Amino acid sequence: MIETIEFQDPSKANGVINLTWLKVTDPTQEEINQLLQDYPMPEDFITGGLDGYEVPRTESFTDQMGQLKQLYIFLHPLKQEESHKMDIYTVVPISFIMMDDKVITVSQKDLPILADFATTFIENPLHQNDALSFLLSLFWLIAQRYIVLLTEIDQRIHYLEHQAIHSSDKDIFYELIGLNKGLVFFETAIEGNRSILESIKNSLNQEENMIKHQSLLRDVQVEQHQAHVMIYESKSLIEKLSDMISNVINFNLNNIMKVLTSWTILLTIPTILGGLWGMNVALPLEKNPMAFLILNVLCIIVMIAIYFYLKKNKML
């Protein structure tokens, strides 16, 4: 699907269109061919945003008319709800193709940030209604999305930490594995996005564009750095939480074995007494009609005595 969105300069009454955005979502092969015909460029400029294994990269191409087309591929964070009440965190690529007065975004899914981006871009007081401002604004929203999902992961880690103290349920392990996997995806993506940001920064003209877009570029750098720090902290927390869960499980297992051993000792007493008085030899009380009752009372007294002994020495 191809959607065309036009941005006008609000300061001018003639309604001049400063920028045109072609929002391409899960295009068919016919739509891809049409784009390549209207805007000559390598096909991987468009298909890069559809490849789930694509990595952040930048590339430029000059067509026969001398028009420069710059490609930037970012990795956008995505939260997917799966079965077993687990959330899967992953990343998906977005192709951003920048021309003089047009930008093309290509993605495999209709991402939430792209759905509302037109309004967000217009309302941003720092935007300049040009392709570079559009690119930096999109980059800022992607970095913000990382921070939102990393905050969710951090909250989930603290919840699992509380749960692990009272339970060693296997679902905790499965969720930790999922969170750690998501953090690996996020860390790789943010490192790649950071390299793209450095490429954008180096390509800016120090006298013109850098000054013009300095505030927006600085905001993007701040968000990127914050996301990177949050990933490092979350990975450290997961590592510590995994160690803590292992210690809790070992502690609980030791307690269970201690209790089972103590009860085995207690239940062995009636077996020993019953075995002794069941021998075919002369035994005390064998002719006493109250022998069975006396033996039961003796077993109970000995078991109570041993129970309090084990309790006193914290073995039960």
C-alpha positions as CSV (number, residue, x, y, z in Angstrom):
1,M,0.0,0.0,0.0
2,I,1.3,3.5,-0.9
3,E,-0.1,6.5,0.8
4,T,0.9,10.1,-0.2
5,I,1.1,12.8,2.5
6,E,1.9,16.4,1.6
7,F,3.4,19.0,4.0
8,Q,2.8,22.7,3.4
9,D,4.6,25.6,4.9
10,P,2.1,27.2,7.4
11,S,3.9,30.5,7.2
12,K,3.1,30.9,3.5
13,A,-0.5,31.7,2.3
14,N,0.0,30.3,-1.2
15,G,0.0,26.7,0.1
16,V,3.3,25.7,-1.4
17,I,4.1,22.1,-0.8
18,N,7.5,21.8,0.8
19,L,7.7,18.1,1.3
20,T,5.9,15.0,0.0
21,W,6.0,11.8,2.0
22,L,5.3,8.5,0.3
23,K,4.4,6.0,3.0
24,V,4.9,2.5,1.6
25,T,3.6,-0.4,3.7
26,D,4.0,-4.1,2.7
27,P,4.0,-3.2,-1.0
28,T,3.2,-5.7,-3.8
29,Q,5.7,-6.4,-6.6
30,E,3.6,-4.1,-8.9
31,E,3.8,-1.2,-6.4
32,I,7.6,-1.8,-6.1
33,N,8.0,-1.7,-9.8
34,Q,5.9,1.5,-10.1
35,L,8.1,3.2,-7.4
36,L,11.3,2.2,-9.3
37,Q,9.8,3.5,-12.5
38,D,8.8,6.9,-10.9
39,Y,12.0,7.2,-8.9
40,P,14.9,5.3,-10.4
41,M,17.0,3.7,-7.7
42,P,18.4,0.3,-6.8
43,E,15.6,-2.2,-5.9
44,D,17.2,-3.0,-2.5
45,F,16.5,0.6,-1.5
46,I,12.9,-0.5,-1.2
47,T,13.2,-4.2,-0.4
48,G,15.6,-3.5,2.4
49,G,12.7,-2.3,4.6
50,L,10.9,-5.6,3.9
51,D,13.8,-7.9,4.9
52,G,13.4,-9.0,8.5
53,Y,17.1,-9.7,8.7
54,E,18.2,-6.3,7.4
55,V,20.8,-4.4,9.4
56,P,21.1,-0.6,9.8
57,R,23.0,0.9,6.9
58,T,23.3,4.0,4.7
59,E,23.8,4.3,1.0
60,S,23.5,6.9,-1.7
61,F,22.6,6.8,-5.4
62,T,22.6,9.4,-8.2
63,D,20.2,8.7,-11.1
64,Q,20.8,9.7,-14.7
65,M,19.0,13.1,-14.1
66,G,21.6,13.9,-11.4
67,Q,19.1,13.6,-8.5
68,L,20.7,12.3,-5.3
69,K,18.8,9.6,-3.4
70,Q,20.0,8.7,0.1
71,L,19.0,5.5,1.8
72,Y,18.9,5.1,5.6
73,I,17.7,1.9,7.2
74,F,16.8,1.9,10.8
75,L,15.7,-0.9,13.1
76,H,12.5,-0.1,14.9
77,P,11.5,-1.9,18.2
78,L,8.4,-4.0,18.2
79,K,6.4,-5.7,21.0
80,Q,4.4,-8.8,20.0
81,E,2.0,-10.6,22.2
82,E,2.5,-14.4,22.0
83,S,0.9,-17.4,23.6
84,H,1.5,-18.4,27.2
85,K,0.9,-14.7,28.2
86,M,4.5,-13.8,27.1
87,D,5.5,-10.7,25.3
88,I,8.1,-11.0,22.6
89,Y,10.4,-8.0,21.9
90,T,12.0,-7.8,18.5
91,V,13.0,-5.3,15.9
92,V,11.9,-4.6,12.3
93,P,13.6,-2.5,9.6
94,I,12.4,0.8,8.2
95,S,13.8,2.1,4.9
96,F,14.0,5.8,4.6
97,I,14.8,7.2,1.2
98,M,15.5,10.9,1.1
99,M,15.4,13.2,-1.9
100,D,15.2,16.9,-2.4
101,D,11.5,17.5,-1.7
102,K,10.3,13.9,-1.2
103,V,10.8,11.2,1.3
104,I,9.8,7.5,1.0
105,T,9.5,5.2,4.0
106,V,9.1,1.4,3.4
107,S,8.1,-1.0,6.1
108,Q,6.7,-4.5,6.2
109,K,4.0,-3.5,8.8
110,D,2.0,-0.5,9.5
111,L,3.9,0.6,12.6
112,P,2.2,2.9,15.2
113,I,4.8,5.6,15.0
114,L,4.3,5.9,11.2
115,A,0.6,6.0,11.6
116,D,0.7,9.1,13.7
117,F,3.9,10.6,12.4
118,A,2.4,13.2,10.1
119,T,0.6,14.9,13.0
120,T,3.7,14.6,15.2
121,F,6.0,16.0,12.6
122,I,3.8,19.1,12.0
123,E,3.4,19.8,15.7
124,N,7.1,19.5,16.5
125,P,8.3,23.1,17.0
126,L,11.8,22.2,15.8
127,H,10.8,20.8,12.4
128,Q,11.7,22.8,9.2
129,N,9.4,21.1,6.7
130,D,12.4,19.5,4.9
131,A,13.6,16.0,4.4
132,L,16.4,16.1,6.9
133,S,14.0,17.4,9.7
134,F,11.7,14.6,8.7
135,L,14.5,12.0,9.0
136,L,15.7,13.3,12.4
137,S,12.1,13.5,13.8
138,L,11.5,9.9,12.7
139,F,14.8,8.9,14.3
140,W,13.8,10.7,17.5
141,L,10.5,8.8,17.7
142,I,12.2,5.5,17.1
143,A,14.6,6.2,20.0
144,Q,11.7,7.2,22.2
145,R,10.0,3.9,21.3
146,Y,13.1,2.0,22.5
147,I,12.9,3.9,25.8
148,V,9.2,3.1,26.3
149,L,9.7,-0.6,25.7
150,L,12.9,-0.7,27.8
151,T,10.9,0.9,30.6
152,E,8.4,-1.9,30.3
153,I,11.1,-4.5,30.4
154,D,12.7,-2.9,33.5
155,Q,9.3,-3.0,35.3
156,R,8.8,-6.6,34.3
157,I,12.3,-7.5,35.6
158,H,11.4,-6.0,39.0
159,Y,8.1,-7.9,39.0
160,L,9.9,-11.2,38.2
161,E,12.4,-10.4,41.0
162,H,9.6,-10.2,43.5
163,Q,8.0,-13.4,42.1
164,A,11.2,-15.3,42.2
165,I,11.5,-14.9,46.0
166,H,8.2,-16.8,46.5
167,S,8.2,-19.1,43.6
168,S,10.5,-21.1,41.3
169,D,7.9,-21.6,38.6
170,K,9.4,-22.5,35.2
171,D,7.4,-19.7,33.5
172,I,9.8,-17.2,35.2
173,F,12.7,-18.8,33.4
174,Y,10.9,-18.7,30.1
175,E,10.0,-15.0,30.5
176,L,13.6,-14.2,31.5
177,I,14.8,-15.9,28.3
178,G,12.4,-13.9,26.2
179,L,13.4,-10.6,27.9
180,N,17.1,-11.3,27.5
181,K,16.5,-12.2,23.8
182,G,14.7,-8.9,23.3
183,L,17.5,-7.0,24.9
184,V,20.0,-8.6,22.6
185,F,17.9,-7.5,19.6
186,F,17.6,-4.0,21.0
187,E,21.3,-3.7,21.8
188,T,22.3,-4.7,18.3
189,A,19.7,-2.4,16.8
190,I,20.6,0.6,18.8
191,E,24.3,0.2,18.1
192,G,23.5,0.0,14.4
193,N,21.1,3.0,14.6
194,R,23.9,5.0,16.4
195,S,26.2,4.4,13.5
196,I,23.6,5.8,11.1
197,L,23.1,8.8,13.4
198,E,26.9,9.4,13.3
199,S,26.8,9.1,9.5
200,I,24.0,11.7,9.4
201,K,25.9,14.0,11.7
202,N,29.1,13.8,9.6
203,S,27.2,14.5,6.4
204,L,25.7,17.7,7.6
205,N,27.2,20.9,6.4
206,Q,28.9,22.6,9.4
207,E,27.8,26.1,8.4
208,E,24.3,25.5,7.2
209,N,22.5,22.3,8.0
210,M,24.3,21.6,11.3
211,I,23.1,24.9,12.7
212,K,19.7,24.6,11.2
213,H,19.1,21.1,12.7
214,Q,21.3,21.3,15.7
215,S,18.6,21.2,18.4
216,L,16.8,18.2,16.8
217,L,20.0,16.3,16.3
218,R,21.0,16.9,19.9
219,D,17.6,15.6,21.1
220,V,18.0,12.4,19.0
221,Q,21.5,11.8,20.4
222,V,20.2,12.2,24.0
223,E,17.4,9.7,23.4
224,Q,19.8,7.3,21.8
225,H,22.3,7.5,24.7
226,Q,19.5,7.0,27.2
227,A,18.3,3.9,25.4
228,H,21.8,2.5,25.3
229,V,22.3,3.1,29.1
230,M,18.9,1.5,29.9
231,I,19.8,-1.6,27.9
232,Y,23.0,-2.0,29.8
233,E,21.2,-1.7,33.1
234,S,18.4,-4.1,32.1
235,K,20.9,-6.7,31.0
236,S,22.8,-6.4,34.3
237,L,19.6,-6.7,36.2
238,I,18.6,-9.9,34.3
239,E,22.0,-11.4,34.9
240,K,21.8,-10.7,38.7
241,L,18.2,-11.9,38.7
242,S,19.1,-15.2,37.1
243,D,21.8,-15.7,39.7
244,M,19.4,-14.9,42.5
245,I,16.8,-17.3,41.1
246,S,19.4,-20.1,41.0
247,N,20.3,-19.4,44.6
248,V,16.6,-19.3,45.6
249,I,16.0,-22.6,43.9
250,N,19.0,-24.2,45.6
251,F,17.9,-22.8,48.9
252,N,14.3,-24.1,48.5
253,L,15.6,-27.5,47.4
254,N,17.8,-27.7,50.4
255,N,14.9,-26.9,52.7
256,I,12.7,-29.5,51.0
257,M,15.4,-32.2,51.3
258,K,15.9,-31.2,55.0
259,V,12.2,-31.6,55.8
260,L,11.9,-34.9,53.9
261,T,14.9,-36.3,55.7
262,S,13.6,-35.2,59.1
263,W,10.2,-36.8,58.4
264,T,11.9,-40.0,57.2
265,I,13.7,-40.2,60.6
266,L,10.4,-39.7,62.4
267,L,8.5,-42.3,60.3
268,T,11.4,-44.8,60.8
269,I,10.7,-45.0,64.6
270,P,7.4,-47.0,64.3
271,T,9.0,-49.2,61.7
272,I,11.9,-50.0,64.1
273,L,9.7,-50.6,67.1
274,G,7.2,-52.7,65.1
275,G,10.1,-54.7,63.7
276,L,11.6,-55.5,67.1
277,W,8.4,-56.5,68.7
278,G,7.4,-58.6,65.7
279,M,10.2,-61.1,66.1
280,N,9.5,-64.7,67.1
281,V,11.4,-64.5,70.3
282,A,10.6,-63.8,73.9
283,L,9.9,-60.0,74.3
284,P,8.8,-57.7,77.1
285,L,5.0,-57.2,77.3
286,E,4.3,-60.1,74.9
287,K,1.7,-61.5,77.3
288,N,0.3,-58.1,78.3
289,P,-3.1,-57.5,76.7
290,M,-2.3,-53.7,76.5
291,A,1.0,-54.3,74.7
292,F,-0.2,-52.9,71.4
293,L,-1.5,-49.7,73.0
294,I,1.7,-49.4,75.1
295,L,3.9,-49.7,71.9
296,N,1.8,-47.1,70.1
297,V,2.1,-44.7,73.0
298,L,5.8,-45.3,73.2
299,C,6.2,-44.6,69.5
300,I,4.3,-41.4,69.8
301,I,6.4,-40.2,72.8
302,V,9.6,-41.0,71.0
303,M,8.5,-39.3,67.8
304,I,7.4,-36.2,69.7
305,A,10.7,-36.1,71.5
306,I,12.7,-36.4,68.3
307,Y,10.3,-33.9,66.5
308,F,11.0,-31.2,69.2
309,Y,14.7,-32.0,69.0
310,L,14.8,-31.5,65.3
311,K,12.7,-28.4,65.6
312,K,15.0,-26.9,68.2
313,N,18.1,-27.5,66.1
314,K,16.3,-26.0,63.0
315,M,16.4,-29.3,61.1
316,L,12.7,-29.4,60.6
